[in-house]
Amino acid sequence: MTTFPVHTIDSAPDDAGDVLKAIEGRVGFVPHLAGAMAGSPVLVAAFADMQPTLGRSTLTGLEREVVALALSHANTADYPLAAHGRFAVMHGGSPELVDVLCAGGTLPDARLDALATFTRVMIQTRGHVPTPALDAFLAAGYTAEQALEVVAQLGYTTMANLAANLARPAIDEAFRRTS
């Protein structure tokens, strides 16, 4: 069986160590998923390069996490569910909101639910969003630009989901629920 080592800054292949340092600077530690991704300097660099770009989105941090959680639920990606759940709470989401997203349920906040629903439609239709679904997203106060930003978040989170499901790194203590 092939395994995927979880690299540290010191054990990472050439070019990946500096990327892990940058991730550590942003997150405060090197998450196990990033360490596993470092087995491919191309993958970990693509992943890390998207982080600051997505931070410039007009979607709030919590809204980006709603997208990430909806996709991670669809992909049954346990590591990203844990990580994005923690990030959602850090961006003002409640643990209850995270629980509902992790279960694929309906959110009590109508605007966030419209975002989660639009994200699920994007995933299910592979981007062939029916006009009524796009209209409902726009009616909730989102813009066409933000619909495209959902695409960017989906691309980023897809990398994390697929890498996590393939490499199966242990969930970091920082991402584990305490309650």
C-alpha positions, 0 to 999 in steps of 0.5 A, a space after each residue: 500500500 502506498 502511503 503519503 508522508 506528512 512532511 514538516 518544513 525540514 522533511 519536505 521536498 525541494 521547493 515545498 519547505 518554503 511553501 510550508 513556511 508561508 502556510 505556517 506564517 498564515 495559519 500558525 502551524 503546518 496543518 497535516 494536510 499541507 504536510 501531505 500535499 508537500 509530497 508534490 511541490 506543485 500541489 502545495 504551491 498551487 494550494 498555498 498561492 490560492 489562499 491570499 487570492 481568495 482572501 480578496 474575495 467579496 465573499 466574507 470569510 464565513 461565506 467562503 467557509 460555507 462554500 467549503 463546508 458544502 463541498 466537503 460534505 458532498 465529497 465526504 472529506 472528513 479532514 476538510 470538514 474539520 478544518 473548515 468547520 474550525 475556520 467557520 467558527 473563527 469567522 463568526 459562525 456558530 458550532 450549530 451552523 457548522 453542524 448543519 453544514 456538515 450534515 448537508 442541512 438547511 441553514 437558519 440564516 436565509 442568506 447563508 442558506 441561499 449560498 449553501 444551496 447555490 453551492 450544492 447546485 453548482 456541485 450537482 450540475 457541474 456548473 450548469 446552474 439552472 436559471 431559477 437557481 442562479 436567480 434565487 442566489 442573486 435574489 438573496 443579495 449576492 452578485 454575479 461576481 460572487 457566483 464566480 467567486 464561489 467557483 474559485 472557492 470550489 476549485 481551492 476546496 476541491 484540491 483540499 478535498 481530493 488530497 485529503 481523501 487520497 492521503 488521509 492525514 490525521 486531523 490536527 488537534 487544532 481542528 478537532 471539536 472540543 464539544 
